[in-house]
């Protein structure tokens, strides 16, 4: 009967196939992440293509007139000579529009009186527009959309998250490229997006939302004097006070009223300067003023989502050029009403998506290559009458009215506009990994073909006639409608692909993640049945505190992701939870009078990790405890002092020597280390090279004459090569190419893997690497030692015995992530680590190095070390390896389940907060980091399963 039982056990083991369970889990998680990501992360590829002046001669449209005496004509005749753009951050539409346009008058309305006054004047070339922005309505992404004419999304493939500089085409780039001079003042976001594009810039810090006046005062100080200067063509002034007032006090506050009244006085002075110099031949004879918002805000001052208050903003345009009024045929008279002073004011409308194309047409530069907007006819018409049609040689009828000539010229501009958009979507679909579908491309191509055919007919008959008939006017209007339909369809298609969340796909991915919980538990239960253990209930009672504590810790940490404040404090939450379990274990150790040293050592390590987390987050000034005490200092220590440099250099080298000693001591404890001894020898050699590498860069030792050749790429490349050689040796020993008669024990295998990966992680982590790895080694040793202080040896073989130690192991890994200077944001990535040992860029190689640096001490090494936790209590030579394999499989599954739970809560968080102000700046990066960590954990667990399970 006993032999039959063993046979049955063998058959059960055969069908379960331990290692393949982890492949199934990886695939299920991959599918869940795929569906959820497709629904949540708005994706678009950036194309590094730029429009050129000569490109237009390849279009079917009329080329611009060639004037050898002027270099200003490019794609279209410039309608204005100079452009003044005043951006009022978080400008609500009801801050600008008359109060009579709304059902109820509020205290903040009608405060920008200067705009209402000019918009209501008869014969004034001024108009108020209701502008519609596209979510996400954060300032940086709105500025990106306004300047590029595209729809910026969370994932802009091809742009570095660490450097926010805009790399795709924009009208700012086109201005500089075509000899225009740009001056900027105000919000320093502009100089981050366009660092080398302004002939002069006056940037002011925009980070502190409690500062209501610094940016605005800087603009006021420089704006008026700059208006009198001749050395610019476009002036940008970005005021930020209103946005900060909204965040601190809200819209319904007296500081908001004060800020609006301040802006009214500023704009009044600007208009006065422009009008005083708008006469014939004066500096601002043909200048246009644009006063606009980048987005709106809610009554609480929030923005970032897609509510009407957030996406609706305003734009005011005023042209200094005296010209005839152009009454557009499609003007909607219902948008005209009397204001509180009985003045008639008309409100137009504009999509912010159209801003880049319209500005490009106004100043006569090529449209940005990635722009998908339409030249707005109402805004374009404000400067349309300023052209000198007597000098026009395009071929339009010179006897026709000004309006007919303008409408013909606008048709040509719209033709160029449509041609550029078609060129872009063709290039995008052919070059992007995330392009439009064939059905979508066929639809928009058909619309463009129809518009192109109508253009070919109209330009040959209507545009070249000596008189403008009713039939030709009808043809031109049909042409405008066909171009507009094409452009609107492309914009609609882009919005559906890039800015709308697909809740069905998000829900499907979330449900699949929930199913993965069941799979984990099912696999764990099936494995437990192989051990022929007793009742689960009796074993649960024996470890009631440990199991409940572990469950509570996992749920508390996962639930904290639902709050943006706790995500910012994730490192501190993790260290607090780990400290809680440690204190309870220390109390238990004191009661049992065993493992007291390990408990005290772990508590001391937690204190040091708490301190290192603060140091690691010094770059996050808003979160650093030290910077809250003194924002101008690192924690009271002069980092260039001799004492500080001596302490850090000695500590890092001493830590590396201790690691080498621990490695040698651990290896000597195995009677037959097998291939382990060769792996360890290579690691020790790598440690020696790293010491030389550090010494060559030391300012204290001054060994540059002796070790100068050690600098550069040689030692890092040798370290990478040696690490790869170690993995090859382990693979050959595992799969039979090397004699397996002297097989390693499981703990020796784990030590070999840890040894193989440590050198690369240390050299990528910089001079802190050895200290971080030493802390991880000490923490892992303490947890494994404390896990076996239970006097019940029989219980130590049960599954529930491992629940609390694995949870502690997971919390320690999270603490290592933050203590090593990382955080869940893309500016928390150390991009320099990707180039340690290399000067040139290679995508796959640099991505691998960056991944190792980011997740080396917090994921890769902790997973490699999990077998040590099991071997400390389960494995011995007298016991069969099958027991170890079953327990290790269950420990792997528990660790993976913890990762899956936290990732699922991240999914729930971004689903609930998908329109939150911080969704793109905080929740989405956290989701991305958790997803990558989950899939990487599954992949490494699969690798470990193949490596350990024979």
Secondary structure, DSSP 8 states (H G I E B T S, - for coil): -HHHHHHHHHHHHHHH-HHHHHHHHHHHHHHHHHHHHHHHS-EEE-------GGGGGGSSS------TT-S--SSS--S-SEEEEEEETT--GGGTS-GGGSSS--TTTT--HHHHHHHTSTT--EEEEEEE--S---HHHHHHHHHHSS---SEEETS-TT-----S--HHHHHHHTT--EEEEEETHHHHHSTT--SEEEEE----TT--SHHHHHHHHHHHHHHT-SS-SEEEEEE-HHHHHHHHH-SSSHHHHHHHHHHHHHHHHHHHHHHHT-STTSTTTTEEEEEE-S----TTS--SS-SHHHHEEEEEEEE-S-------TT--GGGEEE-TTS-EEEEEEEEGGGHHHHHHHHHT----TT------HHHHHTTGGGS-GGG--S---TTS-HHHHHHHHHHHHHHHHHHHHHHHHHHHHHH-SS---HHHHHHHHHHHHHHHHHHHHHHHHTTTSSS--HHHHHHHHHHHHHHHHHHHHHHHHHHHHHT---HHHHHHHHHHHHHHHHHHHHHHHHHHHTTT---HHHHHHHTHHHHHHHHHHHHHHHHGGGSHHHHHTHHHHHHHHHHHHHHHHHHHHHHHTSSHHHHHHHHHHHHHHHHHHHHHTTTSTTT-HHHHH-TTSSSS--TTSHHHHHHHHHHHHHHHHHHHHHHHHHHHT-TT-TTHHHHHHHHHHHHHHHHHHHHHT-TTT--HHHHGGGTTTHHHHHHHHHHHHHHHHHHHHHTTSS--TT---HHHHHHHHHHHHHHHHHHHHGGGHHHHHHHHHHHHHHHHHHTT--S-TTGGGSTTHHHHHHHHHHHHHHHHHHHTT--SSGGGS-GGGGGTT-SS--HHHHHHHHHHHHHIIIIIHHHHTHHHHHHTTT--TTS-HHHHHHHHHHHHHHHHHHHHHHHHHHHHHHHHTTTSTTIIIIIHHHHHHHHHHHHHHHHHHHHHHHHH--
